[in-house]
Amino acid sequence: MTKLLEWLCGVSVILAAWALVAFDPLELKVPHPYREVAWPMPLYLLVSFGCYSIFTVGYRVATFNDCQEAAEELQSQIKEAKKDLRRKGLKM
C-alpha cells in the first residue's frame, strides 16, 4: 500500500466518523454537546496537520546532514566532464 493510499484511508475513516457524529444519519441519538464539538473538528484537524507539517519540515532542515563524500564525488565528476568537453572542442 502506498503512502497516498494510507493517507486516503485514514482521512476517509476520520471523515466517516465525523459525518456520523455531525449529521447523525443512522439516528444514533448523539448528545447535542458532542455534535457541537464535532462541527469545528475538521478545522481543528487541518490546523493540527499544518502545525505538524511545519514542525516536521523545520526539524528536518535543522538536522540536515552534509555528505562530504558525495560532494567530493560530484566535484570530481564535474571536473571530468569539463575535461571531456574541452577535449571534444567546447570552449568555456
C-alpha distances in whole Angstrom, upper triangle without the diagonal:
4,7,8,6,7,10,11,10,13,15,15,16,19,20,21,22,24,26,27,29,30,31,31,31,31,34,33,36,34,37,38,37,34,34,35,33,30,31,31,27,25,28,28,24,24,27,25,22,24,26,23,22,26,26,23,24,28,27,25,28,30,29,28,29,32,31,35,34,32,34,37,35,35,38,40,38,39,43,42,41,44,46,45,45,49,50,49,51,49,51,49
4,5,5,6,9,10,11,13,14,15,17,19,20,21,23,24,26,27,29,30,31,32,32,32,35,34,37,35,38,38,37,34,34,35,32,30,30,30,27,24,26,26,22,22,25,23,20,22,24,21,19,23,23,20,21,25,24,22,25,27,26,25,27,29,29,32,32,29,32,35,33,32,35,37,35,36,40,39,38,41,43,42,42,46,47,46,48,46,47,46
4,5,5,6,9,10,11,12,14,15,17,18,20,21,22,24,26,27,28,30,31,31,32,34,33,36,33,36,36,35,32,31,32,30,27,28,27,24,21,23,23,19,19,21,19,16,18,20,17,16,19,20,17,18,21,21,19,22,24,23,23,25,27,27,31,31,28,30,34,32,31,35,36,35,36,39,39,38,41,43,42,42,46,47,46,48,46,47,45
4,5,5,6,9,10,11,12,14,15,16,18,20,21,22,24,26,26,27,29,29,30,33,32,34,32,34,35,34,30,30,31,28,26,26,25,22,19,21,22,18,17,20,19,15,17,20,17,16,19,21,18,19,22,22,21,23,26,25,25,27,29,30,33,33,31,32,36,34,33,36,38,36,37,40,41,39,42,44,43,43,47,48,47,48,46,47,45
4,5,5,6,8,10,10,12,14,15,16,18,20,21,22,24,25,26,27,27,27,30,30,32,30,33,34,33,29,29,30,28,25,26,25,22,20,22,23,19,19,22,21,17,20,22,20,19,22,23,21,22,25,25,24,26,29,28,28,30,32,33,36,36,33,36,39,37,36,39,41,39,40,44,44,42,45,47,46,46,50,51,50,51,49,51,49
4,6,5,6,9,10,11,12,14,15,17,18,20,21,23,24,25,26,26,27,30,29,31,29,31,32,31,28,27,29,26,23,25,24,21,19,21,21,17,17,20,18,15,18,20,17,17,21,21,19,20,24,23,22,25,27,26,26,29,31,32,35,35,33,35,38,37,36,40,41,40,41,44,44,43,46,48,47,47,51,52,51,53,51,52,50
4,5,5,6,8,10,11,12,14,15,16,18,20,21,22,23,25,25,26,29,28,30,27,30,30,29,26,25,26,24,21,22,21,18,15,17,17,14,14,17,15,12,15,17,15,14,18,19,17,18,22,21,21,23,26,25,26,28,31,32,35,36,33,35,38,37,36,39,42,40,40,44,44,43,45,48,47,47,51,52,51,53,50,51,49
4,5,5,6,9,10,10,12,14,15,16,18,20,20,21,23,23,24,27,26,28,26,29,29,29,25,24,26,24,20,21,21,18,15,18,18,15,15,18,17,14,17,20,18,17,21,22,20,21,25,25,24,27,29,29,29,31,34,35,38,39,36,38,41,40,39,42,44,42,43,46,46,45,47,50,49,49,52,54,53,54,51,53,51
4,6,5,6,9,10,10,12,14,15,17,19,20,21,21,21,22,25,24,27,25,27,28,28,24,23,25,23,20,21,21,18,16,19,19,16,16,20,18,16,19,21,19,19,23,24,22,24,27,27,26,29,31,31,31,33,36,37,40,41,38,40,43,42,41,44,46,44,45,49,49,47,50,53,52,52,55,56,55,57,54,56,54
4,5,5,6,9,10,11,12,14,16,17,18,20,20,21,22,24,23,25,23,25,26,25,21,21,23,20,17,19,19,15,13,16,16,12,14,17,15,13,16,18,16,17,20,21,19,21,24,24,24,27,29,29,29,32,35,36,39,40,38,40,43,42,41,44,46,45,45,49,49,48,50,53,52,52,56,57,56,58,55,57,54
4,5,5,6,8,10,10,12,14,15,16,17,19,19,21,23,22,24,22,24,24,23,20,19,21,18,15,16,16,13,10,13,14,10,11,15,14,12,15,17,16,16,19,21,19,21,24,25,25,27,29,29,30,33,36,37,41,41,39,40,44,43,42,45,47,45,46,49,50,48,51,54,53,53,56,58,56,58,55,56,54
4,5,5,6,9,10,10,12,14,15,16,17,17,18,21,20,23,21,23,24,24,20,19,21,19,16,17,17,14,12,16,16,13,14,18,17,15,18,21,20,20,23,24,23,25,28,28,28,31,33,33,33,36,39,40,44,44,42,43,47,46,44,48,50,48,48,52,52,51,53,56,55,55,58,60,58,60,57,59,56
4,5,5,6,9,10,11,13,14,15,16,16,16,19,18,20,18,21,22,22,18,18,20,18,15,16,17,14,13,16,16,13,15,19,17,16,20,21,20,21,24,25,24,26,29,29,29,32,34,33,34,37,40,41,45,45,43,45,48,47,46,49,51,50,50,54,54,53,55,58,57,57,61,62,61,63,60,61,59
4,5,5,6,9,10,11,12,14,15,16,17,19,17,19,17,19,20,19,15,15,17,15,11,13,13,10,9,13,13,10,12,15,14,13,17,19,17,19,22,22,22,24,27,27,28,30,32,32,33,36,39,40,44,45,43,44,48,47,46,49,51,50,50,54,55,53,55,58,58,57,61,62,61,63,60,61,59
4,5,5,6,9,10,10,12,13,14,15,17,17,19,17,19,19,19,16,14,16,15,11,12,13,10,8,12,13,11,12,16,15,15,18,20,19,20,23,24,24,26,28,29,29,32,34,34,35,38,41,42,46,47,45,46,49,49,47,50,53,51,51,55,56,54,56,59,58,58,61,63,62,63,60,61,59
4,5,5,6,9,10,10,11,11,12,15,14,17,15,18,18,19,15,14,17,16,12,13,15,13,12,15,16,14,16,19,19,18,21,23,23,23,27,28,27,29,32,32,33,35,37,37,38,41,44,45,49,50,47,49,52,51,50,53,55,54,54,58,58,57,59,62,61,61,64,66,64,66,63,64,62
4,5,5,6,9,10,10,11,12,14,12,14,12,15,16,16,12,12,15,13,10,12,14,11,11,15,15,13,16,19,18,18,21,23,22,23,26,27,27,29,32,32,32,35,37,37,38,41,44,46,49,50,48,50,53,52,51,54,57,55,55,59,60,58,61,64,63,62,66,67,66,68,65,66,64
4,5,5,6,8,9,11,13,14,13,14,12,14,14,14,11,9,12,10,7,8,10,8,8,12,12,11,14,16,16,16,19,21,21,22,25,26,26,28,31,31,32,34,36,37,38,41,44,46,49,50,48,50,53,53,51,54,57,55,55,59,60,58,60,63,63,62,65,67,66,67,64,65,63
4,5,5,6,7,8,10,12,12,14,12,14,14,15,12,10,13,12,9,9,12,11,10,14,15,14,16,19,19,19,22,24,24,25,28,29,29,31,33,34,35,37,39,40,41,44,47,48,52,53,51,52,55,55,53,56,59,57,57,61,61,60,62,65,64,64,67,69,67,69,66,67,64
4,6,6,5,6,7,9,8,11,9,12,13,14,11,10,13,13,10,11,14,13,13,17,18,17,19,22,22,22,25,26,26,28,30,31,31,34,36,36,37,40,41,42,43,46,49,50,54,55,53,54,58,57,56,59,61,59,60,63,64,62,65,68,67,66,70,71,70,72,69,70,67
4,6,5,8,9,10,8,9,7,9,10,11,7,6,10,10,7,9,12,11,12,15,16,15,18,20,20,21,24,25,25,27,30,30,31,33,35,35,37,39,40,41,43,46,49,51,54,55,53,55,58,58,56,59,62,60,61,64,65,63,66,69,68,67,71,73,71,73,70,71,68
4,6,9,11,11,11,11,9,10,10,11,8,5,8,9,6,6,10,10,11,14,15,15,17,19,20,21,23,25,25,27,29,30,31,33,35,36,37,39,40,41,43,46,49,51,55,56,54,55,58,58,56,59,62,60,60,64,65,63,65,68,68,67,70,72,71,72,69,70,67
4,6,9,9,10,10,9,12,11,13,11,8,11,12,9,9,13,13,14,16,18,18,20,22,23,24,26,28,28,30,32,33,34,36,38,39,40,42,43,44,45,49,52,53,57,58,56,57,61,60,58,61,64,62,62,66,67,65,67,70,69,68,72,74,72,73,70,71,69
4,6,5,6,7,7,10,11,13,11,9,12,14,11,12,16,15,16,19,20,20,22,25,25,26,28,30,30,32,34,35,36,38,40,40,41,44,45,46,47,50,53,55,59,60,57,59,62,62,60,63,66,64,64,68,69,67,69,72,71,71,74,76,74,76,73,74,71
4,5,8,10,10,14,14,17,15,13,16,17,14,15,18,18,18,21,23,22,24,27,27,27,30,32,32,33,36,37,37,39,42,42,43,45,47,48,49,52,55,56,60,61,58,60,63,62,61,64,66,64,65,68,69,67,69,72,71,71,74,76,74,75,73,74,72
4,6,8,10,14,15,18,15,14,18,19,16,17,21,20,21,24,25,24,26,29,29,29,32,34,33,35,38,39,39,41,43,43,44,47,48,49,50,53,56,57,61,62,59,61,64,63,62,65,67,66,66,70,70,69,71,74,73,72,76,77,76,77,75,76,74
4,5,8,11,13,16,14,13,16,18,16,17,21,20,21,24,25,25,27,30,30,31,33,35,35,36,39,40,40,42,45,45,46,48,50,50,52,55,58,59,63,64,62,63,67,66,65,68,70,68,69,72,73,71,73,77,76,75,78,80,79,80,77,78,76
4,6,9,12,14,12,12,15,16,14,16,20,19,21,24,24,24,26,29,28,29,32,33,33,35,38,38,38,41,43,43,44,47,48,48,50,53,56,58,61,62,60,62,65,65,64,67,69,67,68,71,72,71,73,76,75,75,78,80,78,80,77,78,76
4,6,9,12,10,10,14,15,14,16,19,19,21,24,24,24,27,29,29,30,33,34,34,36,38,39,39,42,44,44,45,48,49,50,51,54,58,59,63,64,62,63,67,67,65,68,71,69,70,73,74,73,75,78,77,77,80,82,80,82,79,80,77
4,6,9,7,7,10,11,11,13,16,16,18,21,20,21,24,25,25,27,29,30,30,33,35,35,36,39,40,40,42,44,45,46,48,51,54,56,60,61,59,60,64,64,62,65,68,66,67,70,71,70,72,75,74,74,77,79,78,79,76,77,75
4,6,6,7,9,10,11,13,16,16,19,21,20,21,24,26,25,27,30,30,31,33,35,35,37,39,40,41,43,45,46,47,48,52,55,57,61,62,60,61,65,65,64,66,69,68,68,72,73,71,73,76,76,76,79,81,80,81,78,78,76
4,5,5,6,9,10,11,14,15,18,19,19,21,23,24,24,27,29,29,30,33,34,35,36,39,40,40,42,44,45,46,48,52,55,57,61,62,60,61,65,65,63,66,69,68,68,71,72,71,73,76,76,75,78,80,79,80,77,77,75
4,5,5,6,9,10,12,13,16,17,17,19,21,22,22,24,26,27,28,30,32,32,34,36,37,37,40,42,42,43,46,49,52,55,58,60,58,59,62,63,61,64,67,66,66,69,70,69,71,74,74,73,76,78,78,79,75,76,73
4,5,5,6,9,11,11,14,16,15,16,19,20,20,22,24,25,25,28,30,30,31,34,35,35,37,40,40,41,43,46,50,52,55,57,55,56,60,60,59,61,64,63,63,67,68,66,68,71,71,71,74,76,75,76,73,73,71
4,5,5,6,9,10,13,14,15,16,18,20,20,22,24,25,26,28,30,30,32,34,35,36,38,40,41,42,44,47,50,52,56,57,55,56,60,60,59,61,64,63,63,66,67,66,68,71,71,70,73,75,74,75,72,73,70
4,6,6,8,9,12,13,13,15,18,18,19,21,23,24,25,27,29,29,31,33,34,35,37,39,40,41,43,46,50,52,55,57,55,56,60,60,58,61,64,62,62,66,67,66,67,71,70,70,72,75,74,75,71,72,69
4,6,6,7,10,11,10,12,15,16,16,18,20,21,22,24,26,26,28,30,31,32,34,36,36,38,40,43,46,49,52,54,52,53,56,57,55,58,61,60,59,63,64,63,65,68,68,67,70,72,71,72,69,69,67
4,6,5,8,10,10,11,14,15,15,17,19,20,21,23,25,26,27,29,31,31,33,35,36,37,39,42,45,48,51,53,51,52,55,55,54,56,59,58,58,61,63,61,63,66,66,65,68,70,69,70,67,68,65
4,6,7,9,10,11,13,14,16,17,19,20,22,23,25,26,28,29,31,32,34,35,37,38,39,43,46,48,52,53,51,52,55,55,54,56,59,58,58,61,62,61,62,66,65,64,67,70,69,69,66,67,64
4,6,5,7,9,10,11,13,15,16,17,19,20,22,23,25,26,27,29,31,32,33,35,36,40,43,45,49,51,48,49,53,53,51,53,56,55,55,58,60,58,60,63,63,62,65,67,66,67,64,64,61
4,5,5,6,9,10,10,12,14,15,16,18,20,21,22,24,26,27,28,30,31,33,34,38,41,43,46,48,46,47,50,51,49,51,54,53,53,57,58,56,58,61,61,60,63,66,65,66,62,63,60
4,5,5,6,9,10,10,12,14,15,16,18,20,21,22,24,25,27,28,30,31,32,36,39,41,44,46,44,44,48,48,46,49,52,50,50,54,55,53,55,58,58,57,60,62,61,62,59,60,57
4,5,5,6,9,10,11,12,14,15,17,18,20,21,23,24,26,27,29,30,32,35,38,40,44,46,43,44,47,48,46,48,51,50,50,53,54,53,54,58,58,57,59,62,61,62,58,59,56
4,5,5,6,9,10,11,12,14,15,16,18,20,21,22,24,26,27,28,30,34,37,39,43,44,42,43,47,47,45,48,51,50,49,53,54,53,55,58,58,57,60,62,62,62,59,59,56
4,5,5,6,9,10,10,12,14,15,16,18,20,21,22,24,25,27,28,32,35,37,40,42,40,41,44,44,43,45,48,47,47,51,52,51,52,55,55,55,58,60,59,60,57,57,55
4,5,5,6,9,10,10,12,14,15,16,18,20,21,23,24,26,27,30,33,35,39,41,38,39,43,43,41,43,46,45,45,48,50,48,50,53,53,52,55,57,56,57,54,54,52
4,5,5,6,9,10,11,12,14,15,17,18,20,21,22,24,26,29,32,35,38,40,38,38,42,43,41,43,46,45,45,48,50,48,50,53,53,52,55,58,57,58,54,54,51
4,5,5,6,9,10,11,12,14,15,16,18,20,21,22,24,28,31,33,37,39,37,37,41,41,40,42,45,44,44,48,49,48,50,53,53,52,55,57,57,58,55,55,52
4,5,5,6,9,10,10,12,14,15,16,18,20,21,22,26,29,31,34,36,34,35,38,39,37,39,42,41,41,45,46,45,46,50,50,49,52,54,54,55,51,52,49
4,5,5,6,9,10,11,12,14,15,17,18,20,21,25,27,30,33,35,33,33,37,38,36,38,41,40,40,43,45,43,45,48,48,48,50,53,52,53,50,50,47
4,5,5,6,9,10,11,12,14,15,16,18,20,24,27,29,32,35,33,33,37,38,36,38,41,41,40,44,45,44,46,49,49,49,51,54,53,54,51,51,48
4,6,5,6,9,10,10,12,14,15,16,18,22,25,27,31,32,31,31,35,36,34,37,39,39,39,42,44,43,44,47,48,47,50,52,52,53,50,50,47
4,5,5,6,8,10,11,12,14,15,16,20,23,25,29,30,28,29,33,33,31,34,37,36,36,39,41,39,41,44,44,44,47,49,49,50,46,47,44
4,5,5,6,9,10,11,12,14,15,19,22,25,28,30,28,28,32,33,31,33,36,36,35,38,40,39,40,44,44,44,46,49,48,49,46,46,43
4,6,5,6,9,10,10,12,14,18,21,24,27,29,28,28,31,32,31,33,36,36,36,39,41,40,41,44,45,45,47,50,50,50,47,47,44
4,5,5,6,9,10,11,12,15,19,21,25,26,25,25,29,30,29,31,34,33,33,37,38,37,39,42,42,42,45,47,47,48,45,45,42
4,6,5,6,9,10,10,14,17,19,23,25,23,23,27,28,26,28,31,31,31,34,35,35,36,39,40,39,42,44,44,45,42,42,39
4,6,5,6,9,10,14,16,20,22,25,24,23,27,28,27,29,32,32,31,34,36,36,37,40,41,41,43,45,45,46,43,43,39
4,5,5,6,8,12,15,18,21,24,23,23,26,27,27,28,31,32,32,34,36,36,37,40,41,41,43,46,46,47,44,44,41
4,5,5,6,9,13,15,18,21,19,20,23,24,23,25,28,28,28,31,33,33,34,37,38,38,40,42,43,44,41,41,38
4,6,5,9,11,14,17,20,19,18,22,23,22,23,27,27,27,29,31,31,32,35,36,36,38,41,41,42,39,39,35
4,6,9,12,15,18,21,20,19,23,24,24,25,28,29,28,31,33,33,34,37,38,38,40,43,43,44,41,41,37
4,6,10,13,16,18,18,18,21,23,22,24,27,27,28,30,32,32,33,36,37,38,40,42,42,44,41,41,38
4,7,10,13,15,14,14,18,19,19,20,23,24,24,26,28,28,30,32,33,34,36,38,39,40,37,37,34
4,6,9,12,12,12,15,16,16,18,21,21,22,24,26,27,28,30,32,32,34,36,37,38,36,36,33
4,6,9,9,8,11,13,13,14,17,18,19,21,23,23,25,27,28,29,31,33,34,35,33,33,30
4,6,5,6,9,10,11,12,14,15,17,19,20,21,23,25,26,27,29,30,32,33,31,31,29
4,5,5,6,9,10,11,12,14,15,17,18,20,21,23,24,26,27,29,30,32,30,30,27
4,5,5,6,9,10,11,12,14,15,16,18,20,21,22,24,26,27,29,30,29,29,27
4,5,5,6,9,10,10,12,14,15,16,18,20,21,22,24,26,27,29,27,27,25
4,5,5,6,9,10,11,12,14,15,17,19,20,21,23,24,26,27,25,25,22
4,5,5,6,9,10,11,12,14,15,17,18,20,21,23,24,26,24,24,22
4,5,5,6,9,10,10,12,14,15,16,18,20,21,23,25,23,24,22
4,5,5,6,9,10,10,12,14,15,16,18,20,21,23,21,21,19
4,5,5,6,9,10,11,12,14,15,17,18,20,21,19,19,17
4,5,5,6,9,10,11,12,14,15,17,18,20,19,19,17
4,5,5,6,9,10,10,12,14,15,16,18,17,18,17
4,5,5,6,9,10,10,12,14,15,17,15,15,13
4,5,5,6,9,10,11,12,14,15,14,14,13
4,5,5,6,9,10,11,12,14,14,15,14
4,5,5,6,9,10,11,12,11,13,12
4,5,5,6,9,10,11,9,10,9
4,5,5,6,9,10,10,11,11
4,5,5,6,9,9,11,12
4,5,5,6,5,8,9
4,5,5,5,6,8
4,5,7,9,12
4,6,9,12
4,6,10
4,7
4
